[in-house]
Amino acid sequence: MFRQVLYHSRATREMRAEDLRGLLAQARDLNQTHDVTGFLFYIERHFIQCIEGAQADIGQLVDNIRADARNTAFSILFDRDVPTRAFIDWAMGYRAFAVDDLRDEPGFHNIHRAEDLDALATAGNAVFDLMRSFYAANAGRGF
C-alpha cells in the first residue's frame, strides 16, 4: 500500500518561472531519493499537489511542505491509502494554469477567480481526475 495525499495551499508571493523551476528541481531530486511520485498544479499563486509513496516518507513530506515559508493556508483535500500509484513515472509532474483554463473542466465550473480555489475542499476528486487525465495524455514525457 501507498499513502496518497492531495493538498491545496497558497503561495506567499507570486512565483516566477525561475522560482518554480528551482522548486521543481528540488522536489524531483528529493522525491527520487525517497521514492515519492506526484503531480503539482500551480494556478495563480495556488499550489495543488498530489504526492504518493511510503507512509513515513509522505508523512515527513507533508510536515515539510506545511512548514515551508513559500506557502500558507495548507489544507489536505484527501489523505488515503492506495494499492498502486497514480503517477508512477513522475518524480513530480507539473502544470501551470490560469483560472480561465479551468472553467471548462468538470468540477471547476464555480471557479471564477483565484480566490475561489480556497474552496476546493469539496473538489478533491475533480482535481485528482484532472491530474490523472493530464498524466494519461503525457505519461512517458518529462513534465
N, CA, C and O of each residue as an XYZ file, in Angstrom:
572
protein
N       0.837     -1.201      0.000
C       0.000      0.000      0.000
C       0.874      1.255      0.000
O       1.986      1.275      0.529
N       0.330      2.282     -0.607
C       0.990      3.580     -0.658
C       0.071      4.614     -0.019
O      -1.151      4.464     -0.014
N       0.673      5.647      0.510
C      -0.100      6.771      1.031
C      -0.156      7.820     -0.061
O       0.856      8.125     -0.691
N      -1.342      8.373     -0.287
C      -1.556      9.388     -1.314
C      -2.237     10.586     -0.655
O      -3.294     10.450     -0.039
N      -1.629     11.744     -0.789
C      -2.156     12.972     -0.200
C      -2.333     14.008     -1.298
O      -1.428     14.238     -2.100
N      -3.498     14.626     -1.328
C      -3.778     15.751     -2.209
C      -4.012     16.958     -1.315
O      -4.838     16.911     -0.404
N      -3.285     18.038     -1.576
C      -3.449     19.231     -0.739
C      -3.511     20.482     -1.597
O      -3.165     20.479     -2.779
N      -3.961     21.542     -0.963
C      -4.031     22.875     -1.555
C      -3.350     23.833     -0.590
O      -3.513     23.718      0.625
N      -2.586     24.778     -1.132
C      -2.032     25.860     -0.323
C      -1.868     27.087     -1.217
O      -1.967     26.998     -2.441
N      -1.617     28.223     -0.589
C      -1.401     29.460     -1.328
C       0.056     29.870     -1.223
O       0.656     29.789     -0.151
N       0.622     30.310     -2.335
C       1.990     30.834     -2.320
C       2.005     32.146     -1.549
O       1.075     32.945     -1.652
N       3.055     32.361     -0.785
C       3.160     33.597     -0.012
C       3.528     34.790     -0.898
O       3.428     35.942     -0.476
N       3.948     34.502     -2.113
C       4.224     35.554     -3.091
C       4.070     34.951     -4.482
O       4.018     33.731     -4.634
N       3.999     35.801     -5.482
C       3.924     35.308     -6.858
C       5.208     34.548     -7.190
O       6.312     35.028     -6.936
N       5.047     33.385     -7.747
C       6.196     32.555     -8.114
C       6.521     32.804     -9.592
O       5.699     32.554    -10.474
N       7.729     33.298     -9.839
C       8.185     33.493    -11.212
C       8.590     32.139    -11.801
O       8.738     31.156    -11.074
N       8.764     32.100    -13.100
C       9.126     30.850    -13.778
C      10.398     30.253    -13.183
O      10.470     29.041    -12.980
N      11.403     31.083    -12.900
C      12.655     30.558    -12.330
C      12.457     30.046    -10.896
O      13.131     29.104    -10.478
N      11.541     30.659    -10.148
C      11.221     30.158     -8.805
C      10.619     28.761     -8.898
O      10.991     27.858     -8.148
N       9.691     28.599     -9.822
C       9.030     27.306     -9.996
C       9.999     26.247    -10.510
O       9.934     25.093    -10.089
N      10.903     26.633    -11.425
C      11.908     25.674    -11.902
C      12.786     25.196    -10.756
O      13.092     24.007    -10.665
N      13.192     26.108     -9.880
C      14.003     25.740     -8.721
C      13.250     24.835     -7.759
O      13.800     23.852     -7.261
N      12.003     25.165     -7.503
C      11.160     24.347     -6.628
C      10.996     22.938     -7.198
O      11.100     21.953     -6.468
N      10.739     22.848     -8.502
C      10.553     21.548     -9.138
C      11.839     20.728     -9.137
O      11.797     19.521     -8.899
N      12.980     21.364     -9.400
C      14.259     20.635     -9.387
C      14.531     20.061     -8.003
O      14.942     18.909     -7.871
N      14.302     20.862     -6.983
C      14.500     20.402     -5.601
C      13.537     19.263     -5.275
O      13.946     18.252     -4.704
N      12.269     19.418     -5.631
C      11.267     18.388     -5.342
C      11.592     17.087     -6.073
O      11.496     16.005     -5.496
N      11.971     17.197     -7.329
C      12.266     15.984     -8.098
C      13.469     15.238     -7.535
O      13.454     14.010     -7.454
N      14.509     15.967     -7.145
C      15.686     15.318     -6.544
C      15.324     14.603     -5.252
O      15.670     13.437     -5.061
N      14.625     15.305     -4.367
C      14.239     14.702     -3.082
C      13.254     13.550     -3.281
O      13.347     12.525     -2.606
N      12.322     13.721     -4.199
C      11.335     12.673     -4.440
C      11.986     11.405     -4.976
O      11.604     10.302     -4.585
N      12.964     11.549     -5.867
C      13.664     10.359     -6.371
C      14.423      9.670     -5.246
O      14.442      8.441     -5.177
N      15.039     10.433     -4.377
C      15.775      9.865     -3.240
C      14.848      9.077     -2.327
O      15.232      8.027     -1.812
N      13.617      9.578     -2.118
C      12.671      8.960     -1.181
C      11.577      8.138     -1.872
O      10.622      7.707     -1.225
N      11.714      7.922     -3.174
C      10.750      7.132     -3.947
C       9.325      7.685     -3.812
O       8.369      6.945     -3.581
N       9.218      9.005     -3.964
C       7.926      9.696     -3.932
C       7.590     10.103     -5.361
O       8.456     10.570     -6.101
N       6.337      9.926     -5.744
C       5.859     10.373     -7.047
C       4.714     11.358     -6.835
O       4.151     11.449     -5.744
N       4.378     12.097     -7.898
C       3.272     13.027     -7.732
C       3.112     14.002     -8.864
O       3.721     13.872     -9.926
N       2.275     14.985     -8.608
C       1.902     15.972     -9.607
C       1.607     17.290     -8.902
O       0.972     17.310     -7.848
N       2.072     18.390     -9.492
C       1.862     19.727     -8.938
C       1.185     20.612     -9.968
O       1.639     20.724    -11.107
N       0.082     21.243     -9.548
C      -0.534     22.313    -10.321
C      -0.164     23.630     -9.642
O      -0.156     23.725     -8.415
N       0.139     24.635    -10.446
C       0.310     25.990     -9.940
C      -0.689     26.854    -10.686
O      -0.650     26.961    -11.912
N      -1.592     27.475     -9.917
C      -2.679     28.256    -10.505
C      -2.752     29.605     -9.801
O      -3.353     29.726     -8.733
N      -2.137     30.614    -10.406
C      -2.233     31.978     -9.893
C      -2.035     32.057     -8.373
O      -2.947     32.435     -7.637
N      -0.855     31.701     -7.927
C      -0.438     31.723     -6.508
C      -1.062     30.619     -5.669
O      -1.017     30.695     -4.441
N      -1.626     29.625     -6.269
C      -2.180     28.485     -5.548
C      -1.438     27.229     -5.973
O      -1.218     26.993     -7.161
N      -1.055     26.429     -4.986
C      -0.468     25.119     -5.236
C      -1.535     24.059     -4.978
O      -2.244     24.116     -3.973
N      -1.645     23.104     -5.877
C      -2.463     21.922     -5.650
C      -1.564     20.759     -6.034
O      -1.126     20.646     -7.179
N      -1.298     19.907     -5.074
C      -0.329     18.849     -5.313
C      -0.830     17.515     -4.791
O      -1.456     17.438     -3.734
N      -0.545     16.466     -5.551
C      -0.777     15.101     -5.112
C       0.586     14.452     -4.957
O       1.399     14.485     -5.881
N       0.846     13.859     -3.791
C       2.094     13.152     -3.529
C       1.757     11.748     -3.068
O       0.748     11.528     -2.399
N       2.615     10.791     -3.434
C       2.346      9.401     -3.086
C       3.657      8.659     -2.864
O       4.659      8.902     -3.536
N       3.616      7.739     -1.892
C       4.790      6.952     -1.557
C       4.565      6.210     -0.254
O       3.427      5.993      0.161
N       5.656      5.824      0.386
C       5.583      5.112      1.656
C       4.990      6.016      2.740
O       5.178      7.233      2.719
N       4.281      5.410      3.678
C       3.614      6.147      4.769
C       4.546      7.167      5.430
O       4.219      8.351      5.513
N       5.705      6.701      5.897
C       6.617      7.576      6.656
C       7.159      8.693      5.776
O       7.262      9.835      6.226
N       7.507      8.386      4.531
C       8.054      9.406      3.636
C       7.020     10.490      3.336
O       7.348     11.677      3.333
N       5.778     10.088      3.084
C       4.733     11.072      2.795
C       4.405     11.887      4.047
O       4.170     13.092      3.954
N       4.388     11.251      5.199
C       4.152     11.987      6.443
C       5.198     13.068      6.664
O       4.863     14.196      7.026
N       6.468     12.728      6.448
C       7.543     13.711      6.614
C       7.437     14.809      5.562
O       7.643     15.984      5.865
N       7.120     14.431      4.338
C       6.992     15.418      3.269
C       5.846     16.388      3.546
O       5.995     17.593      3.342
N       4.718     15.881      4.004
C       3.592     16.753      4.361
C       4.018     17.746      5.445
O       3.701     18.932      5.360
N       4.732     17.267      6.458
C       5.216     18.161      7.517
C       6.158     19.223      6.952
O       6.083     20.390      7.337
N       7.047     18.816      6.036
C       7.988     19.762      5.433
C       7.272     20.809      4.593
O       7.600     21.994      4.664
N       6.302     20.383      3.802
C       5.560     21.322      2.951
C       4.763     22.293      3.825
O       4.744     23.497      3.571
N       4.118     21.764      4.840
C       3.324     22.606      5.742
C       4.189     23.696      6.389
O       3.718     24.809      6.619
N       5.446     23.373      6.678
C       6.358     24.310      7.342
C       7.099     25.223      6.359
O       7.746     26.178      6.788
N       7.019     24.956      5.069
C       7.750     25.714      4.059
C       7.200     27.142      3.981
O       5.997     27.344      3.820
N       8.087     28.118      4.097
C       7.693     29.530      4.109
C       7.171     30.017      2.758
O       6.637     31.123      2.675
N       7.311     29.228      1.713
C       6.819     29.639      0.395
C       5.320     29.472      0.248
O       4.741     29.930     -0.736
N       4.676     28.816      1.221
C       3.223     28.640      1.118
C       2.553     28.837      2.466
O       3.191     28.784      3.517
N       1.242     29.068      2.404
C       0.426     29.282      3.594
C      -0.950     28.664      3.333
O      -1.224     28.198      2.227
N      -1.794     28.660      4.331
C      -3.171     28.151      4.199
C      -3.181     26.720      3.667
O      -3.958     26.391      2.771
N      -2.334     25.890      4.210
C      -2.219     24.493      3.798
C      -3.452     23.726      4.238
O      -3.829     23.766      5.409
N      -4.087     23.021      3.291
C      -5.235     22.193      3.664
C      -5.208     20.898      2.851
O      -4.952     20.908      1.647
N      -5.474     19.803      3.524
C      -5.483     18.498      2.879
C      -6.864     18.238      2.287
O      -7.872     18.325      2.988
N      -6.906     17.918      0.992
C      -8.159     17.606      0.307
C      -8.500     16.133      0.481
O      -9.666     15.781      0.660
N      -7.486     15.267      0.429
C      -7.658     13.881      0.848
C      -6.323     13.280      1.242
O      -5.265     13.707      0.782
N      -6.399     12.287      2.096
C      -5.245     11.537      2.605
C      -5.725     10.097      2.696
O      -6.558      9.763      3.539
N      -5.193      9.241      1.819
C      -5.733      7.891      1.756
C      -4.638      6.881      1.403
O      -3.575      7.233      0.892
N      -4.936      5.629      1.693
C      -4.077      4.521      1.296
C      -4.577      4.003     -0.044
O      -5.781      3.849     -0.250
N      -3.639      3.734     -0.958
C      -3.988      3.221     -2.281
C      -3.076      2.033     -2.605
O      -1.925      1.997     -2.170
N      -3.586      1.072     -3.362
C      -2.767     -0.103     -3.676
C      -1.708      0.159     -4.747
O      -0.690     -0.530     -4.794
N      -1.946      1.157     -5.610
C      -0.988      1.481     -6.668
C      -0.854      2.991     -6.787
O      -1.744      3.744     -6.391
N       0.253      3.410     -7.330
C       0.490      4.841     -7.550
C      -0.291      5.330     -8.762
O      -0.516      4.578     -9.710
N      -0.695      6.568     -8.725
C      -1.380      7.188     -9.857
C      -0.389      7.831    -10.827
O      -0.694      7.968    -12.012
N       0.786      8.225    -10.347
C       1.768      8.970    -11.141
C       3.119      8.261    -11.121
O       4.150      8.884    -10.865
N       3.110      6.992    -11.386
C       4.261      6.123    -11.174
C       5.520      6.570    -11.919
O       6.628      6.345    -11.432
N       5.377      7.187    -13.070
C       6.541      7.581    -13.874
C       7.104      8.956    -13.525
O       8.164      9.324    -14.033
N       6.439      9.709    -12.689
C       6.852     11.096    -12.469
C       7.283     11.353    -11.034
O       6.491     11.215    -10.102
N       8.564     11.733    -10.862
C       9.029     12.167     -9.543
C       8.264     13.424     -9.129
O       8.012     13.636     -7.943
N       7.896     14.253    -10.102
C       6.996     15.379     -9.859
C       6.554     15.950    -11.195
O       7.284     16.714    -11.827
N       5.357     15.574    -11.617
C       4.775     16.178    -12.799
C       4.364     17.601    -12.471
O       4.190     17.941    -11.301
N       4.205     18.441    -13.491
C       3.905     19.846    -13.243
C       3.076     20.414    -14.389
O       3.269     20.076    -15.557
N       2.156     21.280    -14.014
C       1.360     22.025    -14.996
C       0.923     23.325    -14.359
O       0.395     23.337    -13.247
N       1.146     24.427    -15.071
C       0.654     25.739    -14.634
C      -0.636     26.036    -15.388
O      -0.768     25.712    -16.568
N      -1.572     26.649    -14.700
C      -2.853     27.029    -15.270
C      -3.158     28.479    -14.920
O      -2.656     29.017    -13.933
N      -3.978     29.089    -15.739
C      -4.669     30.316    -15.362
C      -6.071     29.884    -14.948
O      -6.553     28.845    -15.400
N      -6.717     30.648    -14.115
C      -8.071     30.300    -13.665
C      -8.988     30.086    -14.861
O      -9.808     29.168    -14.852
N      -8.864     30.911    -15.881
C      -9.713     30.775    -17.069
C      -9.567     29.413    -17.735
O     -10.517     28.923    -18.345
N      -8.386     28.787    -17.629
C      -8.153     27.474    -18.230
C      -8.994     26.381    -17.578
O      -9.269     25.357    -18.202
N      -9.400     26.588    -16.345
C     -10.085     25.544    -15.585
C     -11.598     25.521    -15.762
O     -12.227     24.499    -15.488
N     -12.186     26.601    -16.205
C     -13.642     26.722    -16.191
C     -14.362     25.651    -16.992
O     -15.504     25.315    -16.680
N     -13.720     25.109    -18.017
C     -14.370     24.090    -18.835
C     -14.120     22.678    -18.323
O     -14.618     21.709    -18.897
N     -13.351     22.558    -17.248
C     -13.053     21.237    -16.689
C     -14.158     20.813    -15.719
O     -14.658     21.643    -14.960
N     -14.543     19.547    -15.733
C     -15.565     19.072    -14.783
C     -15.140     19.350    -13.342
O     -13.989     19.120    -12.972
N     -16.061     19.838    -12.546
C     -15.787     20.121    -11.140
C     -15.238     21.507    -10.873
O     -15.044     21.877     -9.714
N     -14.980     22.291    -11.926
C     -14.386     23.612    -11.744
C     -15.279     24.732    -12.273
O     -14.816     25.863    -12.422
N     -16.527     24.448    -12.554
C     -17.417     25.449    -13.140
C     -17.658     26.639    -12.217
O     -18.025     27.716    -12.687
N     -17.459     26.461    -10.914
C     -17.698     27.549     -9.969
C     -16.426     28.357     -9.690
O     -16.437     29.228     -8.820
N     -15.347     28.091    -10.398
C     -14.098     28.821    -10.198
C     -14.098     30.025    -11.146
O     -13.950     29.878    -12.359
N     -14.265     31.207    -10.571
C     -14.318     32.421    -11.379
C     -13.115     33.318    -11.158
O     -12.814     34.173    -11.990
N     -12.427     33.130    -10.045
C     -11.232     33.914     -9.719
C     -10.343     33.050     -8.834
O     -10.804     32.058     -8.269
N      -9.090     33.414     -8.712
C      -8.126     32.589     -7.975
C      -8.582     32.326     -6.542
O      -8.346     31.236     -6.021
N      -9.222     33.286     -5.895
C      -9.653     33.111     -4.510
C     -10.659     31.973     -4.361
O     -10.776     31.388     -3.284
N     -11.387     31.655     -5.431
C     -12.342     30.552     -5.377
C     -11.648     29.210     -5.158
O     -12.277     28.250     -4.713
N     -10.360     29.140     -5.467
C      -9.615     27.895     -5.253
C      -9.504     27.549     -3.771
O      -9.249     26.396     -3.424
N      -9.691     28.532     -2.897
C      -9.662     28.257     -1.457
C     -10.797     27.337     -1.037
O     -10.730     26.733      0.034
N     -11.817     27.219     -1.838
C     -12.979     26.387     -1.512
C     -12.885     24.995     -2.140
O     -13.905     24.325     -2.305
N     -11.695     24.560     -2.486
C     -11.531     23.282     -3.168
C     -11.753     22.065     -2.282
O     -11.693     20.937     -2.770
N     -12.002     22.261     -1.022
C     -12.152     21.118     -0.111
C     -13.197     20.127     -0.616
O     -13.104     18.933     -0.333
N     -14.170     20.600     -1.345
C     -15.208     19.699     -1.852
C     -14.920     19.214     -3.268
O     -15.721     18.478     -3.843
N     -13.788     19.616     -3.835
C     -13.490     19.266     -5.226
C     -12.264     18.371     -5.359
O     -11.681     18.285     -6.439
N     -11.866     17.706     -4.283
C     -10.664     16.883     -4.316
C     -10.647     15.875     -5.440
O      -9.634     15.728     -6.122
N     -11.744     15.182     -5.645
C     -11.778     14.180     -6.695
C     -11.725     14.807     -8.083
O     -11.116     14.231     -8.985
N     -12.336     15.955     -8.281
C     -12.275     16.627     -9.577
C     -10.849     17.048     -9.882
O     -10.398     16.915    -11.020
N     -10.132     17.552     -8.885
C      -8.733     17.938     -9.069
C      -7.906     16.704     -9.423
O      -7.116     16.727    -10.366
N      -8.091     15.644     -8.669
C      -7.343     14.411     -8.908
C      -7.640     13.867    -10.303
O      -6.722     13.443    -11.005
N      -8.894     13.872    -10.711
C      -9.262     13.390    -12.042
C      -8.604     14.215    -13.141
O      -8.172     13.663    -14.153
N      -8.522     15.532    -12.953
C      -7.856     16.388    -13.921
C      -6.366     16.054    -13.991
O      -5.794     16.000    -15.080
N      -5.742     15.831    -12.844
C      -4.333     15.437    -12.820
C      -4.131     14.106    -13.549
O      -3.202     13.959    -14.343
N      -5.001     13.151    -13.272
C      -4.876     11.831    -13.906
C      -5.072     11.912    -15.414
O      -4.377     11.219    -16.156
N      -5.997     12.735    -15.883
C      -6.203     12.835    -17.325
C      -4.986     13.475    -17.992
O      -4.597     13.066    -19.085
N      -4.388     14.465    -17.351
C      -3.176     15.072    -17.900
C      -2.039     14.051    -17.899
O      -1.285     13.959    -18.868
N      -1.915     13.289    -16.822
C      -0.886     12.248    -16.746
C      -1.081     11.214    -17.848
O      -0.119     10.845    -18.522
N      -2.297     10.744    -18.039
C      -2.579      9.737    -19.053
C      -2.197     10.223    -20.455
O      -1.710      9.448    -21.278
N      -2.418     11.484    -20.710
C      -2.097     12.042    -22.025
C      -0.605     12.289    -22.202
O      -0.133     12.432    -23.329
N       0.145     12.339    -21.099
C       1.555     12.722    -21.181
C       2.512     11.737    -20.533
O       3.696     12.049    -20.406
N       2.058     10.574    -20.120
C       2.926      9.584    -19.479
C       4.092      9.260    -20.402
O       3.930      9.125    -21.615
N       5.260      9.139    -19.805
C       6.462      8.860    -20.582
C       7.192     10.110    -21.030
O       8.311     10.032    -21.537
N       6.567     11.261    -20.846
C       7.215     12.541    -21.168
C       7.605     13.202    -19.870
O       6.939     13.008    -18.853
N       8.658     13.970    -19.881
C       9.163     14.609    -18.674
C       8.446     15.891    -18.322
O       8.837     16.957    -18.797
N       7.433     15.827    -17.523
C       6.707     17.021    -17.090
C       7.043     17.322    -15.670
O       6.536     18.293    -15.109
